[in-house]
C-alpha cells in the first residue's frame, strides 16, 4: 500500500499501473501485487514504455500532421459542396499550385480544409478562398479552433442541384419533339441542348486541368461529348451529359447521407450555456467555457464540455456517444462526457475540458486523423488509380488510331468506341469504394461506444484470429473485495480495526478495500502512528506501543517468525481459490489472515462466449499468481499465462504474432509494450486521453461486450470493401470489353461510371446502418 498523497484511485479504473517490479516504496505483496495497481503519478514500470507513447504498428502511415508543424500557421475552413472524396483530391491538387502554401489537407468526412502557411495574412486567405470558389465550392473560414465542429451545416441534399438537371431534361424533351416534327431542326436542337449541358462541365474540366487534375471525370466527359458532337452523334452526346448529371445527383444524395453520421456528432454541442459567476447566472457561448467554470444545465439540455457533476445526482442519456440506450445515474464527483443529455432535473457541473478537447471534439478529431491512417487496401487503390486513368486514356487513343491506320477500319466506328472507352477511365467508383466504407464504419463505431484510429486499425481488427487480455481492470473489475478474515487470538473485528488503522489513507486497491470493508462493518478506525512502507515487503505501523506489519505470506519471515504448517495450509487453500492473501504479524506472532478477491466484470463471460462463437480464441496474460489466474480463466473457459512481467507479455505477444494476427486488450497503460507488439491494440476505458493515446481503438463504454460488436462491425466493413472493389472493377471490366467490341455505347458507359459510383456509395451506407446482433 502506497503512502503517496499524489496517488489517486480513479473511479473508472484507468490507472497508471505497475507490477511486481515497481520501484516505489510499496506494500509489495510479492506475487499477489502483480496485477493490483500502484497508483502514483511518478510510477515507472520496468520493461514498459511510457503510456503516452502512441503505438505504431507496421501498417501505420506516418501522416504529415499540420498540428505538429510549430513554425507554420494553420488555417482552417469548412468547405460546402464536396460530393465525393475525388472532389477533395481536386481541391488539394489545386491549392498546391498556389504560392506560399506549405501543406494542404482535406478531411472529406467532416468537410474541413486545413492549410499550412508561413504566416497568416488576409492576402493568403483571400487567395485560397478564391481558388476554392473558382473550383465551385464554398469556403467558410474558421478564425479560431473553438469554432471548429460547431457550425450549423446541413448535410441534406441541396435541391437547387435539380434545377440544371430539370432545365436540361426540358430541353431534351423539346429537342425530341422538334426531331419528330423536323429531323434537321431536331438535330440542331439536340446540338444546342448538348452544348448548354456541356458548358458547366467543360468549364469545370478547364479549371481542374489548369490546377493539375487533367484526368478528372469532367475532362473525360467533355472530350467524349465534344467528340460525339464532332462525329454527328448529338442525341447521344446529350443523353450522355444528362445521365452524367443524374449520376452526379445520385452520388451527392448518397454521400450526403454518409456525412450525416459524422455531422450529427458535431450537432450534439449546444451553442450557448448558462454559466454561474459569483452566484449570478449568465448565458455565454459554449466555446468560451474554460476549465473550473461552473455551469448549469436544465432537463433536456446537452453538456457543452466534459464536466464533473456537482449536484447530488443526475440521470444522463449518453446514447448519442456510446450507443447505450439506458440512462446512466451519476453521483456527485463523477465525470460526464460532453454531448450527453440531461434527463430529469436542473444540475450544476464543473467544466474540466479545454476548448476543443472535449469528448465530442476528440471523436471528431480521431475520425479526421483516421483519414490519414489509410488501410493497406486503400493505399493500394490510391496508387492504382493514379496509373489507371492515364493508361485507359492512352488505350482509348490507340483504339481510335490503330485500327483505321493499320487495318483500314472505319474511322467513325473506332473513334466512337475510343470515346466510349475514355469514359470507362474515370476511377471515381474505385477511389471512393474504400474510404466511404471506412468513414461509415468509424461513425457507426463511435455511436456504439468504440473509437477506431483509422482504416488500418479497422482492417486489422476485422482480421484478428486471437485476442489477448490483461486481467485486472480488463477481465475483472480491478477492485479487490475482502472475502475472508481469519483472526488469531483476537476477534475478527479487532483484527480488521488494527489492519485498517495501518492502511488508513491508503490509495492502494488492497489497502482501500480493507478500509472500506471495516467501515462497512461500522468499525471505529484510529490511524496508526509511525506508519512506514518497507520497500519490497509491505507496510508497518504502531498501535499501543506495538509494531504491526501487513505483508504478503512469502515475506513474513523477513519481519517475524515463520508461519507454521497449519497457517501455511490455510493460506494455500485461499490462494488455490484464486484469492489474494495478506497477513498481519508482530515481531513474534501471527495476528490474522485477510483474503481478498477481484471479481469478474459482469459482462466478461458473455463477451468471451461471443468471441468463441466468432471463432476467435481468447488468452489471458497476467502478472498475478498462477492460482488466482487459473480461477479467473476457469470461469471464463479460456487459456492463460500467469506471473508475467511487462517484458514477458511482450515476448508472448510477439511469439503469437509470428503465426497469427492477434489483438491485445488492456487498459492502455501498463500493457503498452505488449499492445505495441500486437497486430492491433484495443484499450478499455471511458474515453480518456490516456486510453485514446495508448491504443489503435478504445472501448469508451468500458464494456467488454463492445469488443465482439467491434469485431462484427469491422468484419462487415471488410466484406463491404471487397464487395465495392469487386463491383467497381467488375463493371469497369465488363464495359471495357463490351465497349471495345461495340456492344455498348456512350450513354451506357457514362451510366456505368456514375451508376457504379452511386452503387458503391449506397453499399457503404449499409455499414453506417449496420446493427450488431449477438
Steps between C-alpha positions, in 0.01 A plus 500: 500500500646831399508809712525756226261791524523549125345161445146488374271203464294591197135404507517351152819306570715642227809501715868544461611152573802308615580141567709301743809689391364843594781709646283717726483446874210264484305251696651246265313178560747302287310300243158623606570857396576420138159615388391734781585850398745738662339835437771762498557785267867417484469127454726336243473141407815327394478339164218734401482810297336823586129466469482821311691349210271436211559144384603457142440181313646414165183598321491856635555793272716785615277785395617855489299643783448874465471534876862389537645772280570753773672758274205524263153648533197276460199640317171310506185517289174313474440412135143475372414320178740204502310198365772238515853426614613566142382862541722526807802383299426761234502779760826375648670482160383849406615666822846344472561719195455821701802693635593490872304179563700258715243224526132432436269236641133433425296296747203397290292342780489826700530732197809670639788661313825551690777706341844571644654834407818676615289777655137603514394799291184613327658477154581129544155426641331676208724320249402161643131585519497632144652177373245289690215715368643472148479122535131534582499457878413733788772555764407614852803621693539391862696776674569301819504135615197541723281558196599164359225236481231740614372654181141423423536327165230298338613187324168440328504499121483850351183508289639792299718241325184372334451827305770441234385140468140614456596761242704249301220245522250753368731593210537130414122460487466808277783378276338158468165656405673717237683190372164330444370804314811581300813284503744777408359749754493226762868413444597866538287521811682202649834662417396818681371297795825304519704821496282655775545192716869471422600860582514471884673160472754637251563803720568272797729282285707802394538618861602152618746454214664835575521403868680172430214249465477430126340156531192594703163360393401851382795502258422153369130589465582820311729323254244223441208742456693730264618195307141374471390840367791497257388169347135609488369304799332802665209298641737257667725781627195663661391177668855439626504845663150448644590158644822645640305770683258239637792291618658802670169575671462142627860502620438827684190361672681184612805692618296755697341213691843356577625834634193541721634229729805714575330840507240376750778478759592866457134596530494357853679807628275788618586847375428669835534402865396648834808578711491590871739777609483611866149360524381688192378305197607618158460353151826475307626335181590138570839530332601766754482258795824426687600235756358563852206704366175414679209444262133412537313271262124452507307183421521429127825692456828360371838540665730745316821360648639212703387571854494380860158478664462735797134429571406199710399275210383509140362264237694543178422369150830418324346310209625745238859434608500143628196338340372403845127571499451469878573826690790486746460624858797716598585613852677811623866499396452279193638608164254525209579535128408797285198451275312297761134585565365596844183301565320597817592823677711816495856428612822687563832381364866602486672518161817289477584499127692762305348668195497252212603208724171355621368152421317605182801696372726201565267268307485738204877553512556125498274461197689779324836348588371160392480616139880531506552155653386318190437128481751301292238430233412870486862601449527244219186635331632856521819395321307287250263783407790737422606275214160355405344811339804608293543138385135474390523841329810387308326171413195694373731704276649180360149363435415817306819505292636145455209311330438770234871552427621140509186306415323755278203486734222760509614821675149583627452160665833494683490868589164434666633194682804694617278772645298234679815345646609844618198519728595164649828660611357696792596327829242680720316184608825318578652794687196553721431128554724469808495843674119511484483170688765601752332833575165323547660238727678761714175693542302185585764386748511840672125486557537154652766614745811399307767729359715361217817678394479469125450259215813300577377421852153421369633257240725322751233471770280324247777250425601397855486131584601528864448753779730537803363668813658666798327376819458776754277781383430320173351159576445592866363811668842594634352546847599221744242417765561345842374140502658342811613634838677240718610634839752341739440550875290813436155560348447564128381851581819574694716365218319711242528811716875447546572444130270787394680731745828433318345513153298816574554759229641249255405525132630155417216267394574245774530755779196695382295179477587405860420848632171508308409157637570615856283807452220286356512299822468828695837468672675799652836558333775691679794576277816315608816687585840479335362346185774415256526308173767232492632479146427164341339361816191683622403765752527548873331713765497546874193432715511504883880509493512185290626476141264318263595393146269443204685283246451222247537142629831453318656798683400408857842353585668836432312677781371225734521131582413267209144375463422153635369221280137554599506867401692420178232245411220755553680754281562241227129410494400865471746563217387182325151652495646793304519738793769748598624464859662745742602424857526719810793414727701642789867429550408176677162370384224486241203727575281394209447426132289706257408373152376716214379420152451704189166425336427440136334772298131426470532485121825301480351151461250613236769687305740204496218266392412733214864509391502119501192504275690727263779243484744715697716339769556691824812513715558667839845647567542599865765579755288349778583169665418184308226385738311829484540507123372144466190579705410789268591308183290199604194721546550640152602176332814649351873434490732702726861581577578629848777673698610702197692825512432760226802368308362145526166612354686667217688178419176296515322735258792508257516120495127467423511774239757305301232241422166685514347847527432594862335789682611607847232640730613689809465826686735670255763582762684218678471269200632746241801284397275200428239720334766644272613153400149377417351519152253750641447637851170575671468700823234473764386835630248778517640710220788655697804646325722227643288218357471668161873564474603149599317288245372469144142482630326577829183354652361822645206326670758309704305186418644175366176444307617778268787277384298233312282780364812674373627184333162434333492857370856490365441162336186637335696806385776280354242299305342824382836634378559179302149526354557861395834427338350200318206711380721791390758291316250242376269751333797689355641178354165394351445838333863517391452177303149574371597854396810375320289261293224754441226341710455805724502868417573832663184526707551155653863583572412813696221311674756238596730765648251718688275209584785294642612792717148536637474124557824470700410809705155359575658166589732682742194648671407147607801514733368823649170326579653168607353377828667241717309186583647255747 
